[in-house]
Amino acid sequence: MGAVTTLPRGRALTRNDLESMPDDGHRYELIDGILVVTPSPSFRHQQVSFRLGVLLDAACPEDLTVLAAPFDVVLAEDTIVQPDLIAARRTDFTERDLPVAPLLAIEVLSPSTRRVDLTLKLSRYEAAACPSFWAVDPDKPAVTVYNLRDGTYVEVAHVEGDEELAVSTPFEVTFTAIGLLA
């Protein structure tokens, strides 16, 4: 596949356009047809994401799967995101992507992604009816949990440091934010 030298002008980008992006270590996502490019994650970001993924995988029931980025989640033809972690029904996955909203989308916040994660991506997960969204801030450390209620995200939990987080959606798991950095 050749390198992309120009992008289409005057129209929203689609999945076909996204597939032509180079494999260069950046994360390419589409949000409402707009290309969002972010650099490779930092060491701390990866450490937190990995540790949380291991915790979730250990607690995950057999009919669900936990996956880490990069893996495409298709929320619409013009919105394809790669959450840091997802949990979804095994039967919902294809070899290529998750063509429906996950049961849980998790974004580990970084200076380069914080604003996009907490505004654009949160609103797209909400619009796609993703039942639960977590924002993990490794700098505090903190975890904020949002659950969908009547089509709108409601903050249902926020923990910092060694405060314990116990959730039951989409499955039961308990941990502390500081434990993700240990």
LINQUI-V773152 format. One record per backbone hydrogen bond with DSSP energy under -0.5 kcal/mol. NH is the residue of the N-H (numbers start at 1). CO is the residue of the C=O. If there is no record, write none. Layout:
# LINQUI-V773152
NH|CO / NH|CO
This chain:
# LINQUI-V773152
13|33 / 15|77 / 18|14 / 19|15 / 20|16 / 20|17 / 21|18 / 24|22 / 27|38 / 28|26 / 29|27 / 29|36 / 30|80 / 31|34 / 33|78 / 34|31 / 36|29 / 38|27 / 46|42 / 47|43 / 48|44 / 49|45 / 50|46 / 51|47 / 52|48 / 53|49 / 54|50 / 55|51 / 56|52 / 57|53 / 58|54 / 59|55 / 60|56 / 64|61 / 65|88 / 67|86 / 69|84 / 73|81 / 74|72 / 74|98 / 75|73 / 75|79 / 76|79 / 79|76 / 80|30 / 81|73 / 84|106 / 85|106 / 86|67 / 87|104 / 88|65 / 90|63 / 92|89 / 93|89 / 93|90 / 94|97 / 98|72 / 99|92 / 99|97 / 103|87 / 104|87 / 105|132 / 106|85 / 107|134 / 109|107 / 109|136 / 113|110 / 114|110 / 117|113 / 118|114 / 119|115 / 119|116 / 121|116 / 122|117 / 123|119 / 124|120 / 125|121 / 126|122 / 127|123 / 128|124 / 129|126 / 130|125 / 131|129 / 132|103 / 133|146 / 134|105 / 135|144 / 136|107 / 136|134 / 137|135 / 137|142 / 138|109 / 138|136 / 140|137 / 141|137 / 142|137 / 143|159 / 144|135 / 145|157 / 146|133 / 147|154 / 148|131 / 149|152 / 152|149 / 154|147 / 156|145 / 157|145 / 159|143 / 161|141 / 163|160 / 165|175 / 166|164 / 167|173 / 173|167 / 175|165 / 177|163 / 178|161 / 180|176 / 180|177 / 181|178 / 182|178
